Amino acid sequence: MNPPGQIWVIDGRRLLLGGGNNVGLNGNQKVFATLICSATAPFDQFSTATANAVALAANGDFRIVDTLTPTPPSACASPVLLIRNAGGAWFAAGILKLN
């Protein structure tokens, strides 16, 4: 039996446009998160609900408090966390830093 999904809390800072006429602005984006646990396609995706996408603050900060669905495996071989807009396009990624 799989363990129940757990609430994820993701704090992001200063996710702002880096170019164009709106450089330094948040682009009025709403975001959700997707975890990918494989290094090669096809990728299994574990996402927070797009219906619960959170708006970026004026300074680009955000906080996602949600559950990934489906529940990710207990071992995630090559984790990549994508921050995606409400339309599904990803535009920021977090990769595990190894010392």
C-alpha positions in Angstrom: 0.0 0.0 0.0 1.3 3.5 -0.9 1.7 6.1 1.8 -0.7 9.0 1.7 0.4 12.1 -0.2 2.0 14.8 2.0 1.5 18.6 1.8 4.4 20.3 0.0 5.4 23.8 0.9 7.5 25.6 -1.8 8.7 29.1 -1.2 10.0 31.0 -4.3 11.8 34.3 -4.4 12.1 36.9 -7.0 10.6 35.0 -10.0 10.5 38.0 -12.4 10.8 38.5 -16.1 14.5 38.9 -17.1 14.0 40.8 -20.4 11.7 42.6 -22.8 9.5 45.6 -22.1 8.3 44.1 -18.7 11.7 43.3 -17.3 11.6 43.1 -13.5 7.8 42.5 -13.4 5.9 39.3 -12.5 4.1 39.0 -15.8 0.8 38.5 -13.8 1.6 34.8 -13.7 0.0 32.1 -11.5 2.2 29.1 -10.8 2.1 25.5 -9.8 4.8 22.9 -9.3 5.7 19.6 -11.0 8.2 17.1 -9.7 10.0 14.8 -12.2 11.9 11.9 -10.9 13.5 10.4 -14.0 16.5 11.6 -16.1 15.1 10.4 -19.5 11.7 10.6 -21.3 9.0 9.6 -20.8 8.9 11.6 -17.6 6.5 10.7 -14.8 5.1 13.9 -13.5 3.8 14.6 -10.0 2.1 18.0 -9.8 0.2 20.3 -7.5 -3.3 21.1 -8.8 -3.4 23.7 -11.6 -6.7 24.9 -10.1 -4.7 25.9 -7.0 -2.1 27.8 -8.9 -0.8 30.8 -6.9 -0.3 34.3 -8.1 3.3 35.7 -8.0 3.6 38.7 -5.7 4.7 42.0 -7.3 8.3 41.2 -6.2 8.0 37.7 -7.7 7.7 35.8 -4.4 5.3 32.9 -4.1 4.3 30.1 -1.7 2.7 26.9 -2.9 1.1 24.7 -0.2 -0.4 21.7 -1.9 -0.1 17.9 -2.4 1.6 16.4 -5.4 -0.6 14.0 -7.4 -0.1 11.2 -8.0 2.0 10.5 -4.9 5.7 10.5 -5.9 7.8 7.4 -5.2 9.7 7.3 -2.0 13.0 7.3 -4.0 13.3 10.0 -6.6 16.4 9.2 -8.7 16.9 12.5 -10.6 14.6 15.0 -9.0 13.8 18.2 -10.9 11.2 20.6 -9.6 9.5 22.7 -12.3 7.6 25.9 -11.6 4.9 26.1 -14.3 2.4 28.8 -15.3 -1.3 28.1 -15.2 -1.1 27.2 -19.0 1.4 24.4 -18.2 4.6 25.9 -19.6 7.6 25.6 -17.2 9.9 28.6 -16.8 11.9 27.9 -13.7 13.5 24.7 -12.4 15.1 23.6 -9.2 17.7 20.8 -9.2 19.1 19.1 -6.2 22.5 20.5 -5.3 25.0 17.8 -4.2 27.9 18.8 -2.1 
